Amino acid sequence: MKRIMVTGGAGFIGSAFVRYQLRAYPDVHIVNFDKLTYAGNLDNVREADPARHIFVRGDIADFDALYTALNGCDAVVNFAAESHVDRSILGASEFLDTNVRGVYNIVEAARRLEVQHVLLVSTDEVYGSISEGSFKETDRLNPRNPYSAAKAGGELVGMSYYHTFNVPVVVTRGSNTYGPYQYPEKVLPLFVTNALDNEPLPLYKGGERNVRDWLYVDDHARGIDVALRRGTPGEVYNIAGGNERENITLTRKILALTGKDESLIKLVADRPGHDRRYSIDAGKLRGLGWRSEMDWDQGVTETVHWYQENEWWWRKIKSGEFREYYQRQYGNR
């Protein structure tokens, strides 16, 4: 693989994948195709070598622009997505446009251009909640919110192109990902930055004991790379952190690391359809040689310190559009 198109490469996980590719493979060139929505940020790839990293501003919902950028690439990895459950509950239309129609455009362009590798990045949320045990790739999909339903729809479109047209599609489903450069609508950076400013931490009442499996972003990027390079077309691979924690445990950890007390916790009305527990089995990907390397305590500590040391990155984000969203999401809860 010499030339990889990364859609959504200025976002959180996409930019980590871009940085990893440029670091790990000196002969790889990246075409970074990103719409630069609210969550896309060129600061995330500001250190990328311009000799091996080309940025193209574009929308995967725009077939012609996507096709032009993909021409000449031998692989495409799709991170471009509307990705926040809470926003999908406020309005689902954009999620369907990007997460389903956008994926159709990618696989159709890949079919016409005979791209050799197509990887679609998905989420453990397509399985829905599980009370005991862990989901395997062969378990049925049961998405319970508009975001995860749209991601499941995109997966099905992609796999239909594998079975119908032999487009070499691989799907990965990652667990809750955290780390530097994550837009502060997500719980960890939101709670860290709020705590640093002595603002309330809006914890969903009834969701305090909900469990998520936490995956460090660099481990996720490596897992996607393994699936891309060693995975079998037509297969799905779970990428799990192996770090299941209740939401209240994460909240208390953040408060301890920022030197704040629990008086900052503000219980707010739970979100509709809030899944109780996510858990996936990554044995299939481990069989290809991948391992999650980051210890949860170390990873959360390093992430909190990153936000403490990089206010230049997040302070300009937590204004404008973010403030408007924050008020709509939490103002009446």
DOVEXDO-610575 format. One line per 8 residues: number of its first residue (from 1); their letters; for each residue x, y, z of C-alpha. Coordinates in Angstrom, 3 decimals, padded with zeros to 6 digits, always signed. Example, Ala and Ser with C-alpha at 12.3 -4.5 7.8 and 13.67 -1.06 7.14 Angstrom:
REM residues 2
1> as> +012.300 -004.500 +007.800  +013.670 -001.060 +007.140
***
This chain:
REM residues 333
1> mkrimvtg> +000.000 +000.000 +000.000  +001.605 +003.204 -001.178  -001.202 +005.754 -001.432  -004.041 +005.656 +001.094  -007.067 +007.911 +001.044  -008.244 +008.631 +004.598  -011.710 +010.143 +004.730  -012.338 +012.111 +007.911
9> gagfigsa> -008.598 +012.310 +008.430  -008.801 +015.605 +010.316  -011.100 +014.149 +012.957  -010.209 +012.432 +016.203  -009.520 +008.792 +015.287  -008.848 +009.581 +011.632  -006.044 +011.989 +012.456  -004.506 +009.455 +014.848
17> fvryqlra> -004.530 +006.932 +011.999  -002.909 +009.467 +009.659  -000.185 +010.229 +012.195  +000.392 +006.506 +012.746  +000.681 +005.723 +009.022  +003.186 +008.500 +008.434  +005.183 +007.424 +011.452  +005.144 +003.667 +010.852
25> ypdvhivn> +005.448 +003.483 +007.033  +008.013 +005.840 +005.460  +006.862 +004.970 +001.935  +003.154 +005.684 +002.494  +001.456 +008.786 +001.097  -001.853 +009.974 +002.545  -004.696 +011.768 +000.782  -006.628 +013.300 +003.666
33> fdkltyag> -010.218 +013.968 +002.526  -012.260 +015.834 +005.113  -015.274 +018.138 +005.051  -014.015 +020.016 +008.129  -017.318 +019.952 +009.957  -017.326 +021.133 +013.564  -015.305 +018.068 +014.631  -012.698 +018.284 +011.852
41> nldnvrea> -009.594 +020.222 +012.762  -006.414 +020.687 +010.735  -004.542 +021.340 +013.980  -004.804 +017.564 +014.461  -002.461 +016.956 +011.512  -000.450 +020.153 +011.658  +002.849 +018.230 +011.918  +002.175 +015.904 +008.979
49> dparhifv> +004.927 +015.889 +006.380  +003.555 +017.836 +003.370  +005.660 +015.687 +001.075  +003.593 +012.641 +002.090  +000.317 +014.184 +003.255  -002.112 +015.973 +000.949  -005.240 +017.573 +002.366  -008.364 +017.802 +000.199
57> rgdiadfd> -011.405 +019.515 +001.616  -014.445 +017.542 +000.524  -017.599 +015.722 +001.575  -018.093 +011.971 +001.111  -021.706 +012.818 +000.235  -020.298 +014.521 -002.922  -019.574 +011.605 -005.266  -017.669 +013.551 -007.919
65> alytalng> -015.294 +015.165 -005.417  -014.742 +011.844 -003.667  -014.097 +009.992 -006.931  -011.557 +012.582 -008.072  -009.628 +012.445 -004.789  -009.683 +008.637 -004.666  -008.358 +008.221 -008.199  -004.801 +006.878 -007.983
73> cdavvnfa> -005.110 +005.502 -004.449  -004.740 +001.801 -003.774  -006.634 +001.919 -000.453  -009.347 +003.939 +001.263  -010.110 +004.000 +004.988  -013.355 +005.684 +005.952  -013.489 +007.596 +009.228  -015.823 +010.300 +007.920
81> aeshvdrs> -019.003 +010.127 +009.979  -021.460 +011.968 +012.101  -020.450 +010.262 +015.308  -022.150 +011.630 +018.411  -025.198 +009.778 +019.757  -026.615 +012.848 +021.499  -026.539 +014.885 +018.289  -028.269 +012.048 +016.411
89> ilgasefl> -031.110 +012.202 +018.924  -031.426 +015.939 +018.380  -031.602 +015.358 +014.600  -030.840 +012.246 +012.543  -030.924 +013.473 +008.936  -027.225 +014.340 +008.618  -026.306 +010.965 +010.131  -028.135 +009.151 +007.361
97> dtnvrgvy> -026.613 +011.368 +004.671  -023.035 +010.823 +005.817  -023.040 +007.399 +007.462  -025.137 +005.609 +004.819  -025.146 +007.624 +001.587  -021.514 +008.622 +002.094  -020.461 +004.990 +002.477  -022.346 +004.111 -000.697
105> niveaarr> -020.337 +006.773 -002.527  -017.076 +005.352 -001.187  -017.727 +001.756 -002.195  -019.192 +002.764 -005.571  -016.156 +004.926 -006.334  -013.874 +002.123 -005.146  -015.701 -000.315 -007.446  -015.287 +001.906 -010.488
113> levqhvll> -011.630 +002.652 -009.729  -010.806 -000.949 -008.714  -009.330 +000.141 -005.382  -007.487 -002.779 -003.796  -008.376 -002.197 -000.119  -011.507 -000.639 +001.398  -011.893 -000.394 +005.155  -015.006 +000.998 +006.828
121> vstdevyg> -014.562 +002.118 +010.424  -017.638 +001.334 +012.508  -018.547 +001.055 +016.186  -019.416 -001.485 +018.866  -022.705 +000.378 +019.282  -024.169 -001.418 +016.258  -024.593 -004.483 +018.478  -026.666 -002.657 +021.084
129> sisegsfk> -026.441 -003.391 +024.797  -025.331 -006.675 +026.380  -025.819 -007.579 +030.036  -023.248 -010.388 +030.234  -020.422 -011.624 +028.062  -019.123 -009.918 +024.927  -020.362 -009.625 +021.366  -018.567 -011.483 +018.581
137> etdrlnpr> -018.513 -010.356 +014.974  -021.114 -012.991 +014.025  -023.721 -011.706 +016.508  -026.747 -009.914 +015.104  -026.855 -006.151 +014.901  -029.305 -004.371 +017.205  -028.615 -000.605 +017.041  -030.763 +001.404 +019.439
145> npysaaka> -030.160 +005.034 +018.467  -030.049 +006.913 +015.152  -026.241 +007.138 +015.153  -025.628 +003.412 +015.560  -028.471 +002.577 +013.159  -026.857 +004.755 +010.488  -023.461 +003.130 +011.092  -025.028 -000.327 +010.791
153> ggelvgms> -026.695 +000.774 +007.554  -023.372 +001.905 +006.145  -021.788 -001.424 +007.057  -024.541 -003.318 +005.242  -024.139 -001.189 +002.130  -020.404 -001.835 +002.193  -020.776 -005.583 +002.633  -023.387 -005.718 -000.125
161> yyhtfnvp> -020.727 -004.328 -002.465  -018.332 -007.066 -001.380  -020.856 -009.814 -002.094  -022.325 -008.296 -005.260  -019.339 -006.639 -006.916  -016.355 -008.208 -005.097  -015.233 -004.819 -003.733  -012.623 -005.784 -001.086
169> vvvtrgsn> -014.442 -004.357 +001.933  -013.308 -004.906 +005.541  -015.230 -003.514 +008.523  -013.863 -002.713 +011.979  -016.012 -002.121 +015.066  -014.190 -000.252 +017.807  -015.132 +000.279 +021.425  -015.298 +003.675 +023.182
177> tygpyqyp> -012.180 +005.525 +022.090  -010.377 +008.227 +024.061  -007.167 +010.220 +023.902  -005.743 +013.569 +022.735  -007.474 +015.687 +020.064  -011.004 +014.444 +020.842  -013.710 +017.049 +020.277  -015.077 +018.026 +023.697
185> ekvlplfv> -018.674 +016.955 +023.106  -017.606 +013.429 +024.117  -017.683 +012.568 +027.784  -013.986 +012.401 +028.660  -012.771 +015.661 +027.078  -016.021 +017.396 +028.055  -015.622 +016.433 +031.706  -011.901 +017.222 +031.764
193> tnaldnep> -012.263 +020.674 +030.239  -015.327 +021.492 +032.343  -013.486 +020.436 +035.491  -010.495 +022.591 +034.587  -012.873 +025.559 +034.346  -014.807 +024.598 +037.514  -017.942 +024.035 +035.451  -020.477 +021.245 +036.210
201> lplykgge> -019.922 +017.770 +034.807  -023.320 +016.771 +033.309  -023.569 +013.078 +034.195  -026.679 +011.283 +033.009  -028.864 +010.310 +035.973  -029.533 +006.608 +035.682  -026.484 +006.241 +033.455  -023.908 +006.514 +036.244
209> rnvrdwly> -023.501 +002.735 +036.328  -023.573 +002.242 +032.571  -020.461 +000.430 +031.373  -018.224 +001.287 +028.443  -015.058 -000.449 +027.238  -012.336 +002.182 +026.849  -009.874 +001.953 +023.950  -006.908 +004.307 +023.642
217> vddhargi> -006.866 +006.074 +020.295  -003.393 +004.907 +019.248  -004.365 +001.296 +019.997  -007.459 +001.815 +017.860  -005.385 +003.245 +014.998  -003.037 +000.257 +015.127  -005.978 -002.137 +015.159  -007.440 -000.546 +012.044
225> dvalrrgt> -004.041 -000.784 +010.362  -003.797 -004.506 +011.148  -007.281 -005.133 +009.769  -006.445 -003.100 +006.657  -003.194 -004.910 +005.912  -003.889 -008.426 +007.218  -007.668 -008.691 +007.274  -009.725 -010.760 +004.853
233> pgevynia> -012.146 -008.956 +002.512  -015.746 -009.529 +003.514  -014.858 -009.886 +007.201  -015.591 -007.808 +010.293  -013.082 -007.266 +013.109  -013.860 -006.037 +016.622  -011.307 -003.722 +018.253  -011.714 -003.753 +022.027
241> ggnereni> -009.806 -001.942 +024.747  -010.461 -004.572 +027.422  -011.057 -001.764 +029.926  -014.695 -001.871 +031.025  -015.559 +000.884 +033.502  -018.753 +002.420 +034.837  -019.339 +006.038 +033.840  -019.153 +007.139 +037.472
249> tltrkila> -015.707 +005.525 +037.784  -014.418 +007.547 +034.838  -015.994 +010.707 +036.250  -014.348 +010.277 +039.644  -011.002 +009.499 +038.001  -011.167 +012.753 +036.033  -012.038 +014.746 +039.139  -009.135 +013.216 +041.058
257> ltgkdesl> -006.658 +013.921 +038.255  -007.797 +017.543 +037.929  -007.795 +018.109 +041.691  -011.542 +018.776 +041.873  -014.180 +017.365 +044.205  -017.451 +015.600 +043.456  -019.535 +018.708 +044.042  -018.936 +019.428 +040.336
265> iklvadrp> -021.012 +016.392 +039.337  -024.424 +017.486 +038.069  -026.919 +014.708 +037.441  -029.019 +015.496 +034.364  -031.942 +013.712 +032.719  -030.803 +010.518 +031.044  -030.752 +010.350 +027.258  -033.426 +008.263 +025.492
273> ghdrrysi> -032.463 +004.670 +024.696  -029.262 +004.838 +026.755  -027.532 +001.467 +026.336  -026.537 -000.148 +029.629  -023.321 -001.941 +028.654  -021.136 -002.350 +025.590  -018.647 -005.192 +025.386  -016.984 -006.825 +022.376
281> dagklrgl> -014.600 -009.727 +021.886  -011.480 -008.830 +019.876  -010.079 -012.355 +019.674  -010.367 -012.398 +015.897  -008.140 -009.335 +015.502  -005.731 -010.618 +018.134  -005.375 -013.657 +015.903  -003.850 -011.311 +013.310
289> gwrsemdw> -001.263 -010.090 +015.835  -002.908 -006.990 +017.352  -002.933 -006.228 +021.069  -004.282 -003.322 +023.078  -001.192 -001.877 +024.752  -002.363 +001.123 +026.795  -003.244 +000.549 +030.451  -006.516 +002.336 +031.332
297> dqgvtetv> -005.193 +004.252 +034.341  -002.119 +005.369 +032.443  -004.114 +006.243 +029.341  -006.671 +008.367 +031.198  -003.916 +010.067 +033.180  -001.938 +010.913 +030.039  -005.086 +012.123 +028.284  -006.102 +014.419 +031.154
305> hwyqenew> -002.574 +015.833 +031.237  -002.717 +016.443 +027.487  -005.842 +018.592 +027.868  -004.251 +020.394 +030.800  -001.181 +021.192 +028.716  -002.947 +022.025 +025.438  -005.543 +024.645 +026.254  -004.614 +026.353 +022.985
313> wwrkiksg> -006.283 +023.430 +021.181  -009.597 +023.138 +023.028  -010.393 +026.644 +024.303  -011.073 +028.002 +020.830  -013.297 +024.985 +020.158  -015.467 +025.443 +023.261  -017.093 +028.571 +021.911  -019.353 +029.387 +018.977
321> efreyyqr> -020.965 +026.225 +017.605  -020.003 +024.177 +020.638  -021.709 +026.583 +023.061  -024.879 +026.497 +021.000  -024.874 +022.684 +020.992  -024.082 +022.505 +024.713  -027.054 +024.706 +025.556  -029.401 +022.666 +023.371
329> qygnr> -028.139 +019.408 +024.854  -027.903 +020.253 +028.564  -029.693 +023.588 +029.081  -033.059 +022.090 +030.003  -031.915 +018.920 +031.696
***
